[in-house]
Amino acid sequence: MEDEQIKKVAELRELLEERVKTMESELQGLRALLDFINELLIEKSFKKAEEIAKPPQITEMRPPVTPVKEEARIIPLKTDSGVLMANFHVEDNQIKIIPEPNIKFNVNTPPFNAFLIEKILGRMYERDKELVSQGRLVPEKAFSYEIRKDNDVLQEIIIRNLTPQREKEVRSATRWTFERMLEKSQTGAK
């Protein structure tokens, strides 16, 4: 009788150990998901603050300059302290983001790839790709981008088929990204 009870207790122990492993794995997954959600919330609240604080001033200032014409516009991208980091060359449905020649942005410097490319431009590309596959957008009007670099130094970013709302988002995200990259390059140089 005791042997049978010991055997049942041992089986119960095995079941409990398996359940603990399963729950630990699930907990690990939930923590990773929570971290992702926290990062996403930080990004979203950042964008909203940027859109409220900066772009309306730029938008209100620019249209009077070229209200009717579809001529090229150049929008400077500056740090809070006024340092020119890049220029947005906007013409028709294409934007070229060209860094200032005296500033070398290494494409491997965070948060360039993880934030600007993957989370901003990559998501816009994926959204339009899905709309094309659903037949709700013609391929010629879909968002696309190209990164041009010399070795690892950014030369320009070319973006096609950008809506005005997305233009604001890209301008805000690019400014924030370039500022972080500039800070990291200056910190690394010291």
ABEGO torsion letter per residue (X at the ends): XAAAAAAAAAAAAAAAAAAAAAAAAAAAAAAAAAAAAAAAAAAAAAAAAAAAAAAAAAAAAAAAABAABABBBBBBBBBAAGBBABBBBBBEABBBBBBBAABBBBAABOAAAAAAAAAAAAAAAAAAAAAAAAGABBAAABBBBBBBBBEABBABBBBBGBBAAAAAAAAAAAAAAAAAAAAAAAAAAX
